[in-house]
Amino acid sequence: MIWLLLSVLLSTALFVAFKLFSKLSIDVFSAIIFNYLTCFLLGNIYLGSEHIMNASVIHQEGFLPIICMGIVFIGTFFLMGVSTHKSGAALSSMVSKMSVVLPVIVAMFVLKEYIDAIKLGGIALSLLSVVLITNKSNEGTKFNWILLLVFIGSGLVDTGLNLLKNKHYVFWTDAKMSTLLFFGAFLSGLIIIAINPKLLRNFDFRSALGGVLLGTANFFSLIAMFRAIDFYHGKTALFFTMNNVGVVLLSTLVGLAFKEKITAKGYFGLALAIFALILLN
């Protein structure tokens, strides 16, 4: 349970960081790239003598799928950015969180996890609560095909992490897997910059500092998620649902500090989310 709470808290910390970036006019793309570099360096420092800055790791089983997950990470981030611009933040956030149905389906039908009727009811209520909390009627929204890619990308991130953990690679501990994954994201970011150097035109010291703080929370957020997946082995469908709705719940409450308004249906959604979490436990 402690790893679930840490995963929710650290994931919410990422939400707070992005809010602060907006308030402080910090270039988000620059901070994101520096964040992945920070994750990679921090991971190797954390690993000490077992660091992965060695060419021999390329030959370890699991190297390719793990590093490819890094590409999915940064790709989903860019899709979220485009979607937010075209369809609004509320609709994009809702679609991203609703994507939890993908890892749930994979957990049930591929990993053969059993979920009883009460837990299925909890999952259904948690999805409804996400819709109620994130769907703001006063924000102009427009459906765009990019939203479908956001749904798939966000779902692939959680599904991919779960499948990687269930492969039980001998060499790739949680810290090593996280470090390599973030390295893949950083390399992808460098390729994007090489294609479009203008993306770094607003890079400055504040962006770098923001990236360091974001990267620190990001690295340990993934570690906490991996540990939680281990704790909920055989019940990962429940974990991803609780983690998702927990982040939405806590992020919404933290949003009050940024003077964000909650609608009447949003408050109902919060109450529903709490009830869903009780059913899922």
C-alpha positions in Angstrom: 0.0 0.0 0.0 2.9 2.4 0.8 4.2 2.1 -2.8 0.7 2.9 -4.2 0.6 6.0 -2.0 4.1 7.1 -3.0 3.3 6.5 -6.7 0.2 8.8 -6.4 2.1 11.4 -4.4 5.0 11.6 -6.7 2.8 11.5 -9.8 0.9 14.4 -8.4 4.2 16.2 -7.7 4.7 16.1 -11.5 1.3 17.7 -12.0 2.3 20.5 -9.5 5.6 20.9 -11.3 3.9 21.5 -14.6 1.5 24.0 -13.0 4.5 25.9 -11.6 6.2 25.8 -15.0 3.2 27.6 -16.4 3.1 30.1 -13.6 6.8 30.9 -13.8 6.8 30.9 -17.7 9.4 28.1 -17.8 9.7 26.4 -21.2 8.1 23.1 -20.8 9.8 21.2 -23.7 13.3 22.3 -22.5 12.5 21.2 -18.9 11.1 17.9 -20.2 14.3 17.1 -22.1 16.5 18.1 -19.1 14.2 16.0 -16.9 15.0 12.9 -18.8 18.7 13.6 -18.7 18.4 14.1 -15.0 16.5 10.8 -14.6 19.3 9.0 -16.5 22.1 10.5 -14.5 20.3 10.2 -11.2 19.6 6.5 -12.0 23.3 5.8 -12.6 24.3 7.6 -9.4 21.6 5.7 -7.5 22.9 2.4 -9.0 26.5 3.2 -8.1 28.9 0.4 -9.2 26.0 -1.3 -10.9 25.4 1.6 -13.3 24.3 0.9 -16.9 26.8 3.3 -18.6 28.4 0.2 -20.1 28.1 -1.0 -23.7 27.6 -4.6 -22.5 24.1 -3.8 -21.3 23.0 -3.8 -25.0 23.3 -7.5 -25.0 21.2 -8.1 -21.9 17.7 -9.6 -22.5 15.1 -6.9 -22.5 17.3 -4.0 -23.6 15.3 -3.2 -26.7 11.7 -3.3 -25.3 12.8 -1.3 -22.3 14.5 1.5 -24.3 11.5 1.5 -26.7 9.3 2.3 -23.8 11.2 5.5 -23.4 10.2 6.4 -27.0 6.5 5.8 -26.0 7.0 8.0 -22.9 8.1 11.1 -24.8 5.9 10.4 -27.8 2.8 10.4 -25.5 3.9 13.6 -23.9 4.1 15.3 -27.3 0.7 13.9 -28.3 -0.8 15.3 -25.0 0.7 18.7 -25.9 -0.9 18.7 -29.4 -4.2 17.4 -28.0 -4.4 20.1 -25.3 -3.8 22.7 -28.0 -6.5 21.3 -30.3 -9.1 19.9 -28.0 -8.5 21.6 -24.6 -6.8 20.5 -21.4 -10.0 19.0 -19.8 -10.9 16.7 -22.7 -7.2 15.6 -23.2 -6.8 14.9 -19.5 -10.0 12.9 -19.4 -9.0 10.8 -22.5 -5.5 10.2 -20.9 -7.0 9.0 -17.7 -9.7 6.9 -19.3 -6.9 5.0 -21.1 -6.5 2.9 -17.9 -9.0 0.5 -19.5 -6.2 -0.7 -21.7 -3.9 -2.0 -18.9 -7.0 -3.3 -17.1 -8.1 -5.3 -20.2 -4.5 -6.6 -20.8 -4.2 -7.6 -17.1 -7.5 -9.5 -17.2 -7.2 -11.3 -20.6 -3.4 -11.5 -21.2 -2.1 -11.8 -17.6 -5.2 -13.8 -16.6 -5.9 -11.7 -13.5 -9.2 -12.4 -11.7 -11.4 -9.5 -10.7 -14.7 -10.1 -8.8 -18.0 -8.2 -9.4 -17.4 -5.7 -6.6 -13.9 -4.8 -8.0 -15.3 -4.5 -11.5 -18.0 -2.1 -10.1 -15.2 -0.1 -8.4 -13.3 0.2 -11.7 -16.5 1.3 -13.5 -17.2 3.9 -10.8 -13.6 5.2 -10.9 -13.9 5.8 -14.7 -17.2 7.6 -14.2 -15.5 9.7 -11.5 -12.7 10.7 -13.8 -15.2 11.9 -16.4 -17.1 14.0 -13.8 -14.0 15.5 -12.3 -12.1 16.3 -15.5 -14.9 17.2 -17.9 -15.5 21.0 -17.4 -18.6 22.2 -19.3 -17.4 25.8 -19.4 -14.3 24.9 -21.4 -14.7 24.8 -25.1 -13.8 21.3 -26.4 -13.5 19.9 -29.8 -12.9 16.2 -30.6 -9.8 15.5 -32.7 -8.3 12.3 -33.9 -5.2 13.1 -31.9 -7.3 12.2 -28.8 -7.4 8.6 -30.1 -3.6 8.6 -30.2 -3.4 10.1 -26.7 -5.7 7.3 -25.5 -3.6 4.6 -27.1 -0.3 6.2 -26.1 -1.3 6.7 -22.4 -2.7 3.2 -22.3 0.5 1.7 -23.8 2.7 3.4 -21.2 0.9 1.6 -18.3 0.4 -1.6 -20.2 4.0 -1.6 -21.3 5.4 -1.1 -17.8 3.2 -3.8 -16.5 4.3 -6.3 -19.2 7.9 -5.4 -18.7 7.7 -6.1 -15.0 5.9 -9.4 -15.6 8.7 -10.6 -17.9 10.9 -10.8 -14.7 14.2 -9.9 -16.5 17.0 -11.1 -14.3 19.4 -8.3 -15.1 17.0 -5.4 -15.1 16.2 -4.4 -11.6 13.6 -1.6 -11.0 16.3 1.1 -10.9 18.2 -0.3 -14.0 15.0 -0.6 -16.0 13.9 3.0 -15.0 17.3 4.4 -15.9 17.4 2.7 -19.3 13.8 3.7 -20.0 14.5 7.4 -19.3 17.7 7.2 -21.4 15.5 6.0 -24.3 13.2 9.0 -23.8 16.2 11.4 -23.6 17.7 10.0 -26.9 14.4 10.4 -28.5 14.3 14.0 -27.3 17.7 14.7 -28.8 16.6 13.3 -32.2 13.5 15.6 -32.1 15.8 18.6 -31.3 18.1 17.7 -34.1 15.1 17.7 -36.5 13.7 20.9 -35.1 16.4 22.9 -33.1 13.9 25.8 -32.6 12.3 23.8 -29.9 15.1 24.8 -27.6 15.0 28.5 -28.4 13.7 29.3 -25.0 16.1 27.1 -23.0 17.6 28.9 -20.0 18.9 28.2 -16.4 15.3 28.1 -15.1 14.4 25.4 -17.6 17.4 23.4 -16.5 16.6 23.8 -12.8 13.0 22.9 -13.5 14.1 19.8 -15.4 16.3 18.7 -12.5 13.5 19.0 -10.0 11.0 17.3 -12.4 13.5 14.6 -13.1 14.1 13.8 -9.5 10.4 13.3 -8.8 9.9 11.5 -12.1 12.6 8.9 -11.4 11.4 8.0 -8.0 7.8 8.1 -9.3 8.6 5.3 -11.7 10.5 3.3 -9.0 7.5 3.6 -6.8 5.2 2.4 -9.6 7.4 -0.6 -10.3 7.4 -1.6 -6.6 3.7 -1.1 -6.4 3.2 -3.5 -9.4 5.3 -6.1 -7.5 3.1 -5.6 -4.4 -0.1 -5.9 -6.4 1.2 -8.9 -8.4 -1.8 -10.7 -9.8 -4.0 -7.6 -9.1 -2.3 -5.0 -11.3 -5.6 -4.1 -12.9 -6.7 -2.8 -9.5 -3.4 -1.0 -9.0 -3.5 0.9 -12.2 -7.1 1.9 -11.6 -6.4 3.1 -8.0 -3.3 4.8 -9.1 -5.0 6.7 -11.9 -8.1 7.8 -9.9 -5.8 8.6 -6.9 -3.8 11.0 -9.1 -6.9 12.6 -10.5 -8.3 13.0 -7.0 -5.2 14.4 -5.4 -4.4 16.6 -8.4 -7.8 18.1 -8.3 -7.5 18.9 -4.6 -4.0 20.4 -5.1 -5.5 22.4 -8.0 -7.5 24.3 -5.4 -4.3 25.9 -4.2 -3.9 27.3 -7.8 -7.4 28.7 -7.5 -8.9 26.2 -9.9 -12.7 25.9 -9.7 -14.5 22.6 -9.2 -18.0 22.3 -10.6 -20.9 20.6 -8.7 -20.5 17.5 -10.8 -16.8 17.7 -10.0 -17.4 17.4 -6.3 -19.8 14.5 -6.9 -17.0 12.9 -9.0 -14.6 13.4 -6.0 -17.0 11.6 -3.7 -17.5 8.9 -6.3 -13.7 8.5 -6.6 -13.4 8.0 -2.9 -16.2 5.4 -2.9 -14.6 3.6 -5.8 -11.2 3.4 -4.0 -13.0 1.9 -1.0 -14.5 -0.8 -3.3 -11.2 -1.5 -4.9 -9.4 -2.1 -1.6 
